Amino acid sequence: MFANILRENKIAAGILAVIRIWLGYAWMTAGWGKLTGGFDASGYLNNAVANPVTGPDGAPVYSWYVNFLESFALPNIELFNFIVPLGEFLVGLGLILGCLTTAAMFFGLVMNFSFFLAGTVSHNPTDIFFGFILLFAGFNAGRYGLDRWVVPFLRKTFNKKADTTVSKVA
């Protein structure tokens, strides 16, 4: 019942729009600050490698993530210095405009969990909580945004191609 309300109710869509815009503003301003103020993730990533999240026994809990940071992220730091601020800004823009809301929120959650795995708590629990609500709400989270027009257009465009492929096969 709650799922239906969250995914179909117009009042819930209004509440979701407020949450979406608030969260989008936080993402967009974080990304904009990094885009305009210069951003270098190497210090953050080196600190995450040097001080990994540890369990009660002192062993790293996410050794696979530390390995990822050491073997991929740090050697490709220029790429991460570009995609992190741009990604944060685009997630925020997508959420504020309500355009491709579920995709924007999915990638926002990927970044939230990446920060968590690196040992940063900050506002991530709140962002993850509201992010999952938006993601679970699906289309209704962007009903009062550009998704109202973008999602039907994309469905029509891609379903048309899928229908012609099926009819050619049959």
C-alpha positions as CSV (number, residue, x, y, z in Angstrom):
1,M,0.0,0.0,0.0
2,F,2.8,2.5,0.9
3,A,4.6,1.5,-2.2
4,N,1.6,2.3,-4.4
5,I,1.2,5.7,-2.7
6,L,4.9,6.5,-3.1
7,R,4.8,5.4,-6.8
8,E,1.4,6.7,-7.9
9,N,0.0,9.4,-5.7
10,K,0.1,13.0,-6.9
11,I,0.4,14.4,-3.4
12,A,3.3,12.1,-2.8
13,A,4.8,13.4,-6.1
14,G,4.7,16.9,-4.7
15,I,6.5,15.9,-1.5
16,L,9.0,13.9,-3.6
17,A,9.6,17.0,-5.7
18,V,10.5,19.0,-2.6
19,I,12.9,16.3,-1.5
20,R,14.3,15.9,-5.0
21,I,15.0,19.7,-5.4
22,W,16.5,19.9,-1.9
23,L,18.8,17.0,-2.5
24,G,19.5,18.2,-6.1
25,Y,20.6,21.6,-4.7
26,A,23.0,20.0,-2.3
27,W,24.5,17.9,-5.1
28,M,24.7,20.7,-7.6
29,T,26.3,23.2,-5.3
30,A,28.9,20.6,-4.2
31,G,29.7,19.9,-7.8
32,W,29.7,23.6,-8.8
33,G,32.1,24.4,-6.0
34,K,34.5,21.8,-7.2
35,L,34.1,22.7,-10.9
36,T,34.8,26.4,-10.3
37,G,37.1,26.3,-7.3
38,G,39.5,23.7,-8.6
39,F,39.4,20.1,-7.3
40,D,42.0,17.5,-6.6
41,A,40.8,14.2,-5.2
42,S,44.3,12.8,-4.7
43,G,44.6,13.9,-1.1
44,Y,41.2,12.5,-0.2
45,L,42.0,9.2,-2.0
46,N,45.5,8.9,-0.5
47,N,43.9,9.4,3.0
48,A,41.3,6.8,2.3
49,V,44.0,4.3,1.3
50,A,46.2,5.2,4.3
51,N,43.3,5.1,6.8
52,P,40.8,2.5,5.6
53,V,37.6,1.7,7.4
54,T,38.6,-1.0,9.8
55,G,36.7,-3.6,11.8
56,P,37.1,-4.5,15.5
57,D,40.2,-6.5,14.8
58,G,41.9,-3.6,13.0
59,A,41.7,-5.2,9.6
60,P,40.3,-3.2,6.7
61,V,36.7,-4.0,6.2
62,Y,36.6,-3.0,2.5
63,S,40.0,-4.1,1.3
64,W,38.7,-4.6,-2.2
65,Y,37.8,-0.9,-2.3
66,V,41.2,0.2,-1.0
67,N,42.7,-2.0,-3.7
68,F,40.4,-0.3,-6.3
69,L,41.6,3.1,-5.1
70,E,45.3,2.1,-5.2
71,S,45.2,0.3,-8.5
72,F,42.7,2.3,-10.5
73,A,41.5,5.6,-9.0
74,L,44.9,7.0,-8.0
75,P,46.7,6.1,-11.2
76,N,43.8,7.7,-13.1
77,I,43.4,10.7,-10.8
78,E,43.0,13.2,-13.7
79,L,39.9,11.2,-14.8
80,F,38.5,11.2,-11.2
81,N,39.2,15.0,-10.8
82,F,37.0,15.5,-13.9
83,I,34.2,13.0,-13.4
84,V,33.5,13.6,-9.6
85,P,32.7,17.3,-9.8
86,L,30.9,16.9,-13.2
87,G,29.0,13.9,-11.9
88,E,27.9,15.7,-8.7
89,F,26.8,18.8,-10.7
90,L,24.9,16.7,-13.3
91,V,23.2,14.6,-10.5
92,G,22.1,17.8,-8.9
93,L,20.9,19.3,-12.2
94,G,18.9,16.2,-13.0
95,L,17.3,16.1,-9.6
96,I,16.4,19.8,-9.6
97,L,15.0,19.7,-13.1
98,G,13.3,16.3,-12.5
99,C,15.0,15.0,-15.7
100,L,16.0,11.4,-15.8
101,T,15.4,11.5,-12.0
102,T,15.9,7.8,-11.3
103,A,19.2,7.7,-13.3
104,A,20.4,10.8,-11.6
105,M,19.5,9.4,-8.2
106,F,21.1,6.0,-9.0
107,F,24.4,7.7,-9.8
108,G,24.1,9.9,-6.8
109,L,23.7,6.8,-4.6
110,V,26.8,5.2,-6.3
111,M,28.8,8.3,-5.3
112,N,27.3,8.3,-1.7
113,F,28.3,4.7,-1.2
114,S,31.8,5.4,-2.7
115,F,32.3,8.2,-0.1
116,F,31.0,5.8,2.6
117,L,33.4,3.0,1.5
118,A,36.3,5.5,1.7
119,G,35.3,6.3,5.3
120,T,33.4,9.5,5.0
121,V,30.2,9.7,6.9
122,S,29.2,13.4,6.7
123,H,25.7,13.8,5.4
124,N,25.8,10.6,3.4
125,P,23.3,8.7,5.6
126,T,20.7,11.4,5.1
127,D,21.4,11.6,1.4
128,I,21.2,7.8,1.0
129,F,17.9,7.6,3.0
130,F,16.2,10.2,0.8
131,G,17.9,8.9,-2.3
132,F,16.5,5.5,-1.9
133,I,13.0,7.0,-1.4
134,L,13.4,8.9,-4.7
135,L,14.8,5.8,-6.4
136,F,12.0,3.6,-5.1
137,A,9.3,6.1,-6.1
138,G,10.5,5.9,-9.7
139,F,8.6,8.0,-12.2
140,N,6.5,9.6,-9.5
141,A,9.7,11.4,-8.2
142,G,10.0,13.3,-11.4
143,R,6.3,13.7,-12.2
144,Y,6.5,17.4,-11.4
145,G,9.6,17.9,-13.5
146,L,10.9,17.3,-17.0
147,D,10.4,13.6,-16.6
148,R,6.7,14.2,-17.3
149,W,7.7,14.7,-20.9
150,V,11.1,13.1,-21.2
151,V,10.2,9.6,-19.9
152,P,7.1,9.1,-22.2
153,F,9.2,10.3,-25.2
154,L,12.0,7.9,-24.4
155,R,9.5,5.0,-23.8
156,K,7.8,5.8,-27.1
157,T,11.1,6.1,-29.0
158,F,12.7,2.9,-27.6
159,N,9.6,0.8,-27.6
160,K,9.1,1.6,-31.3
161,K,12.6,0.3,-32.1
162,A,12.0,-2.8,-29.9
163,D,8.6,-3.4,-31.7
164,T,10.2,-3.2,-35.1
165,T,13.0,-5.6,-34.0
166,V,10.4,-8.1,-32.7
167,S,8.3,-8.0,-35.8
168,K,11.4,-8.5,-38.0
169,V,12.4,-11.6,-36.0
170,A,8.9,-13.0,-36.0
